[in-house]
Amino acid sequence: MEKNKHRFVEEYDGLVGFGLTRETDECTLIYYLQRFSEDRLMALIRDRMSQEDMEAIFDLITRLMKKHLTEEEYHKYFLKDDEG
């Protein structure tokens, strides 16, 4: 069974824009991240990114997870350790 699910980007029909409201910003961020991580886009862009670009993305994501997730949440939601 698939562990990774990007349902939000498939179902969201609201405004995609940044700076209007907190709710729109949150939805836009999810939308962008799910689109950005799509396999075909990443296959296209990954070879074009510099090592510095990749490190910046990795560092940002790692820093945000360390700031906002407990160790248990990291394992459950990011690593999905508790799923088959």
C-alpha positions as CSV (number, residue, x, y, z in Angstrom):
1,M,0.0,0.0,0.0
2,E,1.2,3.5,-0.8
3,K,2.6,5.5,2.2
4,N,2.8,8.8,0.4
5,K,-0.4,10.7,-0.3
6,H,-0.7,14.1,-1.9
7,R,-4.5,14.6,-1.8
8,F,-4.5,18.3,-1.0
9,V,-3.2,19.4,-4.3
10,E,-5.7,17.2,-6.1
11,E,-8.7,18.5,-4.2
12,Y,-7.9,22.1,-3.4
13,D,-9.9,24.6,-5.5
14,G,-9.2,27.8,-3.6
15,L,-6.9,30.7,-4.3
16,V,-3.2,30.0,-4.8
17,G,-1.4,33.2,-3.8
18,F,0.7,34.5,-1.0
19,G,0.2,37.5,1.4
20,L,-3.5,37.8,1.5
21,T,-4.5,35.9,4.6
22,R,-2.9,33.3,6.8
23,E,-5.4,30.6,5.6
24,T,-4.6,31.3,2.0
25,D,-0.9,31.4,2.7
26,E,-1.1,28.0,4.5
27,C,-3.0,26.4,1.6
28,T,-0.7,28.0,-1.0
29,L,2.3,26.6,0.8
30,I,0.9,23.1,0.9
31,Y,-0.1,23.4,-2.8
32,Y,3.4,24.6,-3.8
33,L,5.2,21.9,-1.8
34,Q,3.1,19.1,-3.2
35,R,3.5,20.4,-6.8
36,F,7.3,21.0,-6.2
37,S,7.8,17.4,-5.0
38,E,6.0,15.8,-7.9
39,D,8.2,13.1,-9.5
40,R,8.3,14.6,-13.0
41,L,9.1,18.1,-11.9
42,M,11.8,16.9,-9.5
43,A,13.3,14.7,-12.3
44,L,13.5,17.9,-14.4
45,I,14.8,20.3,-11.8
46,R,17.2,18.1,-9.7
47,D,20.0,18.0,-12.3
48,R,19.7,21.8,-12.7
49,M,20.0,22.6,-9.0
50,S,23.4,23.5,-7.7
51,Q,24.8,21.7,-4.6
52,E,24.1,24.9,-2.7
53,D,20.5,24.9,-3.8
54,M,20.0,21.3,-2.7
55,E,21.7,22.0,0.7
56,A,19.5,25.1,1.2
57,I,16.3,23.1,0.7
58,F,17.5,20.2,2.8
59,D,18.6,22.5,5.6
60,L,15.3,24.4,5.6
61,I,13.2,21.3,5.7
62,T,15.4,19.7,8.4
63,R,15.4,22.9,10.5
64,L,11.5,23.2,10.2
65,M,11.0,19.6,11.2
66,K,13.3,19.9,14.2
67,K,11.5,23.1,15.3
68,H,8.0,21.9,14.9
69,L,7.9,18.2,15.3
70,T,8.6,16.0,18.3
71,E,10.9,13.0,17.8
72,E,7.8,10.8,17.9
73,E,5.9,12.9,15.3
74,Y,9.0,12.9,13.0
75,H,9.0,9.1,13.0
76,K,5.3,8.8,12.7
77,Y,4.6,11.5,10.0
78,F,7.8,11.9,8.1
79,L,9.5,8.5,8.3
80,K,6.2,6.7,8.6
81,D,7.8,4.1,10.9
82,D,4.4,2.9,12.3
83,E,2.9,2.2,8.8
84,G,3.3,-1.3,7.3
